[in-house]
Amino acid sequence: MSKTLINLDYDYLIQNEYDVIDYAMKHSDTFSVCVIKKKPYSARPPVFDFSEYIVPYAVDYIFEKSSRPVKFLGGNDPMIICKVDRNSRRSLHELLGWFEPIEKNMPSDICFYRRGLVWFATISHERMAQIYEPTDEDIKFFKNYGNPIVFK
């Protein structure tokens, strides 16, 4: 049985970032970002720009690519898995630019998970976003905001 996959228009995500982040946070259990470490590189948790927005909600730090829950994300930067709650949602809203991290020097490749499985994944430098196994509510949300839905 093949999985349902939706490709999202990345420009749409940028234009509607607040609403998309809000929806994703309300419909997921955890989220992750990849960060670029700063000196001292051996620090645990890692030191990185905007860490005050992420570290308070961290539940796991993944340093090995092979251990990442999203296998197609490359790079050697650590991935930080964070809990979703009212405070983490507020923190993400305070710092907009999650879909343009390169331009804003922010953590990249934000992904959201449901029941431990990737649900909404982005590859920032490729300007790609996908939803896996969307619910009817997911499809309705993205269609209502004018995002073209492309099933694969």
HELIX and SHEET records of a PDB file:
HELIX    1   1 TYR A   10  GLN A   15  1                                   6    
HELIX    2   2 GLU A   17  LYS A   26  1                                  10    
HELIX    3   3 SER A   51  ILE A   54  1                                   4    
HELIX    4   4 VAL A   55  TYR A   57  5                                   3    
HELIX    5   5 LYS A   65  SER A   67  5                                   3    
HELIX    6   6 ARG A   86  GLU A   94  1                                   9    
HELIX    7   7 PRO A  101  LYS A  104  1                                   4    
HELIX    8   8 SER A  124  GLU A  126  5                                   3    
HELIX    9   9 ASP A  136  ASN A  144  1                                   9    
SHEET    1   A 8 ALA A  58  ILE A  62  0                                        
SHEET    2   A 8 MET A  79  LYS A  83 -1                                        
SHEET    3   A 8 THR A  30  CYS A  34 -1                                        
SHEET    4   A 8 SER A 108  ARG A 114 -1                                        
SHEET    5   A 8 LEU A 117  ILE A 123 -1                                        
SHEET    6   A 8 MET A 128  TYR A 132 -1                                        
SHEET    7   A 8 LEU A   5  LEU A   8 -1                                        
SHEET    8   A 8 VAL A 150  PHE A 151 -1                                        
END                                                                             
